[in-house]
Amino acid sequence: RDEVLRWFASRFEEAGVLPDAGPAFLALVERERIASTVLVEGIAVPHARVPGARRLAFGVLRPDRPVIFGGERPAAVELVFAVVGPPEETAGHVALLGGLARLIENRERRSGLMAASSAGDLIDALVAAGRPQD
């Protein structure tokens, strides 16, 4: 889990979202310690508001093997979304988390995300999942 959270923090730093990955990594670990970020079976959404973050951002990762997230009730996850943003971006942070929760609560959309076998497939599944359903 920590390796995955460190990976996200580093990617956010590389993208210019954060000036330094260290505080984001610690904030993501602390958030997971407080309460599990596993939202549905197989998917976690670690998130943190990080001082110094330049903007709200999210990323997605399908680890090579399942990763254990959670505290009292650990669960193996196969898809991880991470969200970071500045502390003052509360409304945007909550809106982004809500959008991700709505996305993955739908069984059909979730299945499409979980079935993606490449980065391109995952992007296609995210785009498709974002389209309004009939």
C-alpha positions in Angstrom: 0.0 0.0 0.0 2.7 2.5 0.9 4.5 1.8 -2.3 1.3 2.6 -4.3 0.8 5.8 -2.2 4.4 6.8 -2.7 4.0 6.2 -6.5 1.0 8.5 -6.6 2.7 11.2 -4.6 5.7 11.1 -6.9 3.6 11.3 -10.0 1.7 14.3 -8.6 5.0 16.0 -7.9 6.3 15.2 -11.5 3.1 16.7 -12.9 3.6 19.9 -11.0 0.6 19.4 -8.7 2.9 19.3 -5.7 6.2 21.0 -5.0 7.3 17.9 -2.9 6.0 14.3 -2.8 6.8 13.8 0.8 4.0 15.6 2.5 1.4 14.1 0.1 2.7 10.6 0.8 2.4 11.2 4.6 -1.1 12.7 4.2 -2.3 9.8 2.1 -0.9 7.3 4.6 -2.5 9.2 7.5 -5.9 9.3 5.7 -5.8 5.6 5.2 -4.8 5.1 8.9 -7.8 7.1 10.0 -10.3 5.2 7.9 -10.1 2.8 5.0 -10.5 4.3 1.6 -11.8 1.1 0.0 -15.1 2.2 -1.4 -16.3 -1.0 -3.1 -14.8 -4.4 -3.5 -11.5 -4.2 -5.4 -11.3 -0.3 -5.5 -9.7 2.2 -3.2 -9.8 6.0 -3.4 -7.0 7.3 -1.1 -7.3 11.1 -0.8 -5.8 14.0 1.1 -5.7 17.8 1.2 -2.1 18.7 1.1 -0.6 22.1 2.1 1.4 23.4 -0.9 -0.7 21.6 -3.5 -1.1 23.8 -6.5 -4.4 22.4 -7.7 -6.9 19.5 -7.3 -5.8 16.4 -9.2 -6.5 12.7 -9.4 -4.8 9.7 -10.9 -5.6 6.0 -11.4 -3.4 2.9 -11.1 -3.9 -0.7 -11.7 -1.2 -2.4 -9.7 0.5 -5.5 -11.0 -0.9 -7.5 -8.2 -3.7 -6.8 -5.6 -2.7 -4.4 -2.8 -4.1 -4.5 0.7 -5.8 -1.3 1.9 -7.8 -0.7 5.0 -7.2 -0.9 8.7 -9.6 -3.0 10.8 -11.1 -4.7 7.7 -8.3 -5.0 5.2 -9.3 -5.6 1.6 -7.3 -6.5 -1.6 -7.7 -3.8 -4.2 -7.0 -4.1 -7.9 -7.7 -0.5 -8.9 -6.7 2.6 -7.1 -7.8 6.2 -7.7 -5.9 8.9 -5.7 -7.0 12.5 -5.1 -4.9 15.4 -3.8 -5.5 19.0 -3.6 -4.9 22.2 -1.5 -6.6 22.4 1.9 -8.7 25.4 0.8 -10.2 23.4 -2.2 -12.8 21.6 0.0 -15.8 21.9 -2.3 -13.8 20.7 -5.4 -12.3 17.9 -3.4 -15.6 16.7 -2.1 -17.2 17.0 -5.6 -14.4 15.0 -7.2 -14.7 12.2 -4.5 -18.4 12.2 -5.1 -18.0 11.9 -8.8 -15.6 9.0 -8.4 -17.9 7.3 -5.9 -20.9 7.6 -8.4 -18.7 6.2 -11.1 -17.7 3.1 -9.3 -20.9 2.4 -7.5 -22.5 1.5 -10.9 -21.8 -2.2 -11.4 -21.6 -2.0 -15.2 -19.2 0.9 -15.2 -17.1 -0.6 -12.5 -16.9 -3.9 -14.4 -15.6 -2.0 -17.4 -12.9 -0.3 -15.3 -11.9 -3.6 -13.7 -11.7 -5.4 -17.0 -9.3 -2.9 -18.6 -6.1 -4.8 -19.4 -3.9 -1.8 -20.5 -3.6 1.9 -19.8 -5.4 2.7 -23.1 -8.3 0.3 -22.1 -8.5 1.9 -18.7 -8.7 5.4 -20.3 -11.4 4.2 -22.7 -13.4 2.7 -19.9 -13.1 6.0 -17.9 -14.3 8.0 -20.9 -17.2 5.6 -21.5 -18.1 5.6 -17.8 -18.3 9.4 -17.8 -20.9 9.4 -20.6 -24.5 9.7 -19.5 -26.4 6.5 -19.5 -29.7 6.1 -21.3 
